[in-house]
Amino acid sequence: MKLSVQDNIKDIPYYPKAMMYGLEDGWIRLSSNENPYPPSPEVLSQMMDGLLYVNRYPGNEAELKAAIGKHYGTKPEKVLIGNGSNELIEMSLKAMKHSEKNKVIISEPSFAFYAIASKIYGYESVKAPLVNMKVELDVIKDLIDVRTRLIFLNNPNNPTGTIFDGNEFKAFLKDLPPDILVVVDEAYAEFVESKAFPDSFSYIDDYPVVILRTFSKAYGLAGLRIGYGVGEESIISFLERTKQPFSVNMMAIIAAKAALADQKHLKKVLDNNRKGKRFLYTSLKSLSVPCIPTEANYILMKIGPQAEAMSKRLFDEKILVRWMGAYNLGEYIRVGVGTMDENRMFVEALKKILLNSP
């Protein structure tokens, strides 16, 4: 079909998804940084009650904004709800369109959708390489010029699980030109154990910063697609204007509000993640498999030139992991922290494959 399409659309790579698999039981899914535990019973109960009203458009975003505002001690007017973090990323790009400023700075590797969305909306992406597998803010600072409009920071960084600390972030913001929006994607913040992690919310009134969080990871609502942003009131108002009407469905809003209220369940999830990480660290060390210490719910491990083959061998064992070739880390796989049973089965399968490798 002779339908003209602009080059910036033709050049967009497909989002690097994990190997496809069915919904049948028996798979160990460690490829997409998902929470291995279902939502709490209270979340499921609230969703069941809400099913009777799905013939109506969702009108309960204000309640969730108020709950998030109360949780963080800020005004609901500073909160933005989105269909996952992806919609919030797109809203940032749409709201910041500028005739003379069309550059976006992105760490590489980091979450793939930053570059994809930037290209869709006609921005030029500038890649800032990691230093020792960590986002280096001084490297990003050196790339800023008069055409820079947005900077996407992933903290903890996906796929490495590393963080930049509060002192680094504060110094970075102080030197930042005033007409650049910094979008800090903290999708995995709940899992962070380091005391040096930035208190990003403390900067939203003084700097052009929007903090992104999600209910997909620690809160276990990935299938419902809901995230939120927090920023200075006027910035949030501009992003809100670019949002599709009713983009977040009623069940997602109901579940998110109930999940946020159930901090006891969240604590169990985080405790299990900590235990799982330590088990995997010990097991990988015993197998002489190097890994990057993580502040998230996944671990980046170096397998070597056979990393892609390893991911396929694990797939044959019905264990899904992510080969990092699409992120220019061809010798690595990324493995989510599962339940303890899943972690043990992964380690046993990895050990078997390594012992049988030439």
N, C-alpha and C positions, 0 to 999 in steps of 0.2 A: 504494500500500500504506500503510495507516494504522499505521505503526510510529513511535513517539515517539522523537525524537532531541533531546538537549539543545542549547540555543542556542549554547553555546561550540563545539560540533562543527559546527553549521550555518554558523557564521560563519568557519570556517577557510578561507582562500584556498588554491587549488591551488598547489603548489610551482611557481614560474615556470621552466618548462623551456624549452630552446631549441627552435627550429623542428624539427619532426620530419623525419627523413630515413631513407633505407634504408641497408642495409649494403653496397650495391654500391660498387665502386671509383669514383674520379673526384671525390669530395667532398673539399673542404678544410675540415676541422673545427676551427674556432677559437672555438667558442661556449661550451665548458664547462671551460676552463682545464685541459685534459688535457695530459699529456706526449705529444708527438708521436712519441716513440721507443718501440719495444717494449722489454720487459724484456731483461736480458742473457741470453746463451746459457746461463750457469750456472743462472739462475732457471728457464728453460724445461726444462733437463735435470733439475733436481730435481723439477719438477712431473711430468714424464713418469715418473720413478721412483715417484712417489707415487700414480699412477693405479691401481696394482694394489691399493691399500688403501682405496679409496673405499667399499667395502662396510662399513667400520667408521666409528663416530663419531670425530670428531677428538679426539685425546687429547694433542696436542703443544703446547698453549698454554704450558705451563710452560717448554718449551725456548725459545719466542719471547720470553717475559717475561725469561728469563735473558739472552738475547742483547741485548735492548733495555737491560736493566739494566747489562750490561757496557759497552755502547756509550756510555752516559751516566754511568757511574761511580756507579750507584745500585743499591739492592737490588731484586730481582725482585718482592718483596712490595709495592713502590711502583708497580708497573706494572699497567695494566688493558688488556685487549684487547677491541676491539669490532668489530661489523660496520659498518665505516666510522665516521667521526666522528659520524654521525647517531645511532647507537646509544649512543655515549658521552654525547652531549648529552641523550638521553632518560634514561639512567641517572642523570645528575646531577639532573635534574628529579624523577625518582621517589624518589631517596634523600633529597632535601632537603624533601620534603613536610612542612608544618608548619601546625598549625591556626590560628596567629595571624600567620604570615608567608607571604604569597602573591604577592609582587611580584617581577618579574624586570626588570632594566634591560638594555636592548639598544641599541646604537648604530644610528642610521638614516641612510643605508642600510648594511646589512651582510648577512651570510649569512642568507637568508630562513628557513631551517629553525629558527632560534632562536625566532622568534615563533610559528611554526606549532606546534612541539612544546610551547611554553609554554602555548598555548591548549588543546591536547589534554589536558594534565595539570592544567588548571584554574587556572593562574596568570594574574595580570594583568600585561601587558607595559607597561613604561614606556619610551618612546623618547627617546634622547639624540641630538640632532642633531649631525652632524659640524661641525667648524669648519675652513674652508678645505680641505674634502675629507679631513679627518683626524680620527681618534678623539681627542676632547678629554677627558682623564680628570677635569679639574676640573668639567666640565659633568655628567659622570656622578656625581661626588661630591655635587654639589648636589641630585641627585634621590633620594639615599638617605634613607629614613625607617624607622620602627620596623617596617614590614611588609616591607621588602626582604629577600629570601632568597637570590637569586642575581644575579650580574652576568656577562653574556657579553661577552668582549672578543675581537675578531677582529684578529689582528696577524700579518702584514699584513692590512689590512682588504680584504674583498671586497665591493664591486667596485672600490675606488679604488686598491688596491695601496700605500697609505701606511701608515706605522707610527707608534706612539708609542715613545719611547726609554726606556732603562734608568733614567735619573734620574727621569723622570716616573712610571714604574711603581713605583719604590721609594717615592717620596713618597706615591703613591696608597695603597699597601698599609699604610704606617705610620699613616695616618689612618682606616683602615677599621674599622668595628665588627666585633667578633670572630665574630658569628653569621651572617655572609654568606659564601657560597661564591663565589669568583671562578673562572670557567672561561675560560681563555685558549686560544683556538683558534688554533694556529700551523700550520695546514695547509700554508702556503707558506713556512715558515721556512727551509727548505734553500736557497731562491732568494735570500734576503736578502743584500745586499752591504754595507749600512750597518754600521759598527762600533758604532753607538749602539743597535743592537737589544738588547732586554733579555736577560739570562741568566736566564730565568724559572725554570729548574730550581733555581737557588740559593735560591729563596724557599719551596720547598714544605714545608720542615720548620718554618718560622717563621710561616707565614701559611696560612689556608684557601684554597689555590690548587691547581687541577688544570690541568695543561698537556695540551692535546690535539695530537697529531700524526697524520699519515696516511701510508699507503703509496700513496695514489691519485695523488698529484701527481708529485713529483720521482722517486719510485721506479717510476712507470709501471704501477701495479696497480689502476687505477680500476675495471676490470671485475670484480675479485675482491672488492671491498668489505672493506677491513680498515684499521683505525686503532688508535691506542693512547692511553692517558692515563697521566700520571705525577703522583703527588701523595704527600702524607704517608700513611703506612701505614694508619692507622685510617680516614681518609677514603676511600681506595681500597677498603678492605674493605666499607664501607657501600654504595658504588656497585656493587661486585661482586655483592652480594646481590640486586640488582634485575635482574640480567642474565638473559636467556633461556638455557636450557641449550643448549650446542653452537651458539650463534648465529653463530660464525665457522667457515666451512667449512675442511676439511683442506687443500685446494689453496691457499687464501689464506694459511694459516699457513706452509705449506712455502715458498711464493713469497716471503713477507715476510722470513722468516729468511735465505733465500738472497740477496735483494736487499740487505738490511742489511749482509751480509758483503761484497758487491761494491761497495766504495766507489770503485773505479776507474771503474766504469760510471757511478756517480752523478756523478763529477767531469766526465765527458764531457757528460752531460745539462746540468749547470749551466753549463759553458763555452759550450755551444751556445745556451743561453737568454740568456746575457750578450751574445753576438754578435748574436743575433736582436733583442734589445731595442735595441741601439745602431743597428742597421740601420733598425728601425722609427722610432726617434726622428728620425734624419736624414731619412728619407723623408717622414714626416708634416710635419716642418718645411718641407721643400721644397714641400709641397702646401698649406701654411698651415692645417693641421689641428691645433688645440691638443690637447694630451694631458697627463695627470697622470703625472709621473715615478713609476715603480713599483718596488717591492721584491719583486715576485712574477713570475709567468709569464704575465701578461696586462696589457693597457694599456687604460685608460679614455680614450676620445677624444671630443671635443665636435664633433659634426657640425652641430648646429643643429636648427631645427624639422623638418627633413626626415630626422632620424635613423632613424625607423621605416621610412620609404620606402627609405632607403639600405640597411638590413638586408635588405629584400625584394629590392632590385636585386642585392645581392651574392648572395643566395640563388639568384636566376636564373642567376648565374654559377657556381653550385655551390660557393659559399664561405659557410660558416656563421659568423655572428658573433652576438653577443647585444645586442639592443636593450634599453636599460635603463629602459623605461617602467614595468615592474613594480617598480622600485626608486625611483620618483619622480625619475628622471633622464632625462626624456623627450627631451632633446637630445643624449644620449650613446649610444655603442655601446661594448661591451667586446670586445676582440679578444685571443685567446690568442696567445702567441708560438709559432709553428710551426717546422717545419724551414726552412732558408734558402730552399729552393725554394717552400715554401708562403707564406713571408713576401713573397717577390718577386711571386708571383701575386696575393696580396691587394693589394699596393701598386699593381700594374698595373691591377687591376680597379677599385680605388678611384679612381685617377687618371682612368681612362676615364669612369667615372660622373660624377665632378666636372666634367670638361671638357664633358660632354654635358648637364649640368644647366642649366636656365634661370637 
